[in-house]
């Protein structure tokens, strides 16, 4: 880096104004995170929740606005460590929007559960900083730091139901296994440095393309895959998911299952597609097949809705991984679309589930959902839409998401993986259907109180609902965007010929 | 509005009017009567719109008509492409004809969650029409899957004792089978760059699709499985009796009347249309399955103590005729198959309505619970007789024409198919007339049946159109066949080629 700076003159030693614009969302989110922490002891305890929540929400929205400025100045920043392109803007918007929705849906939850917490909102904002940075970092060490920022916030957030052992267990489990996984990632980074002499993704890519790929590079990518595979809950690194999701607070689970996952997938996209280690295909193939199958089969027998959705998130990670095995530009755009629509539907589902859960998260088993279609028809209808989207029924985002992923896989001649995928989505329909059956086709046997949702929660659910349906009926705009940015992301040499009749040799 | 713009919009209008009505219904306050009237109004409007189709249909023209083709999603290349030919024309009209009757028959029998019921019914109607009108494979799959949810909910919420089991079974069977169709559609897209039915068909026919010969058999099976479960063809039929017995009357009517036809329509349109050679090669075992369906369905129907189950198994038998006709690859066979589809929709729809009327009065479908009903319910018995005879295939009623044509087609293909198929007609008169005798003739065996009321006004309005349609279709089948025949002939042209090639190989 020093040599680079010398050749470009002394002025490059210091960051330029444009450099700051390129991480403006991160800066703003951090500032608001700090404001929230300072504010917490200052404001009155009664009003505390509301004020802090509003400040945090405002921070997230400001961060969202800042991405617009960021998008206006694409390019590299901070000595080639951060790259602003369509890809990173997409994930910035996604992650920060998720944070905003989670903040909205947390407000009621925190009140109902009587959790006093300024630092809760601050942690969400800080975690979002890490996740946003993950998507724009092109330097493995910076990616690692960003990953740690996001992970540490998630560990703490998972333990926020302080009075429940399950929550503490969840937090501790997540922390222990998570740090283990990030260590793997770091180890992979070190090995990659050993193999190519660089930690910059672009330079690594060039070094690997120049000659025969050293074995060490494969090992390095495999180690990084372990670390990221843990974050996205892909099999065989998925064991932690059900326990952690069961114990953690509802809105936090919504957050954990979407934002860090999206960010980890962003990193994975950069590593897999930009570094382009094609021999890794079988690893991804197996991880995808196992995640889908284990996730869906595991979910079939769950009785706790949060656990059920945890297994479902494993399965969805599997569907998403299919895209990674497909040809680069199609696969990347399919994966991006998938993360977005998965975020919308899963956040919505968790928002409704944590509202139903009530004080102490008492009502989270399937039996508690009996007859909800009658007692609170609106919320049940919303949950229905989200579940249908998770199944992949037409007119919802989940349908197009699955469709693009499978379509990309078929185009890459991954017929068997596609067949496993479509079969899994058939099986998967069963357990989502069980929730619907409980809500609509059974009469309630016990009293499950459902309060009126607050305005904030209503807005959060409505936003998720609109996004789910929008992506399901008018996917064109989003898909265009993901395709363009995927095109930008993948080095030209790797892009497939534009002809639709590519008769590529059969892979697996 | 000029007739040209109307003709490009009419399919959109027919397809989405029920959905729009359903969405409006969400906003209407929960006053049951208003909701019923509004739903009926919407379904009648849709029916009136759909009458535009046969009235302005150019019978001589074999191409798709009333086409509309707009880009929906740019990449992947998905079009909003709709259009109908003689095959889909009548299925659309059948759907719009049966839906108002379903609403009428549910007028009194649904009194809880009325709003949800009619919303689901209207959404279902849109999805059903969409399946028949879409010419883009993606759009087709979209509507295909969209029929699942409202139907499963109708069964699961408004059904009888084992409704949840039946709903889940119905959903899972269809869902798992249809994902194979999705895989096949995706393969076709990957290798042709299009979802458009016409484009894909032409590309396959001209041999322009790479790697097609190796994959064709699997693609054929992918589509076939999805459709065979829906039809349902013999080993995949087990969901049907459960679904029918548990479904509310309107659900059964649409299930038997239209949903099953989605399967046979798919076989005709996609399996025959896209893969003529594979269809030819696979025809023998498919014909055998169809014959097993005809005979097995009839025999099982004969011993059913439950009236609704009996009708359900009779559907298995009748749909066997349709598949037999389709895979005979003869003009008579295909015409007959189409006609049986329509006739079965009318007569079995009617039978389910009549069974529902009894259930509403006695809350049972057991045949032994009845007997001698002709005395207390003369009007009901009369209507029942017309529909039963139509279903059994009495000349001058609609069942006869179709079955006759199918059998003559099957004979042309191979005599033994025709002979075995013809026994199905005998079986069907046995089980239907025997059931009729046990329910209506003799003395009233259970005193409670003496006080049963005859058909009410709404019930008459629902049942009589079916009986009238059965009669008209039987007397003047040419009205229907005139539009069906050109489409069938054009569907058969690739087979003439395939057949001549096969004959050439033999000699």
Interface residues (C-beta under 8 A of the other chain):
Chain A: X373 X374 X388 X393 X394 X395 X399 X403 X404 X406 X407 X410 X411 X415 X418 X419 X422 X423 X425 X426 X427 X429 X430 X433 X436 X437 X440 X441 X442 X475 X476 X479 X480 X483 X500 X501 X503
Chain B: X72 X73 X74 X75 X76 X113 X138 X141 X142 X143 X145 X146 X148 X149 X152 X153 X156 X157 X163 X164 X167 X168 X171 X172 X175 X176 X179 X180 X182 X183 X186 X187 X189 X190 X191 X192 X193 X210 X211
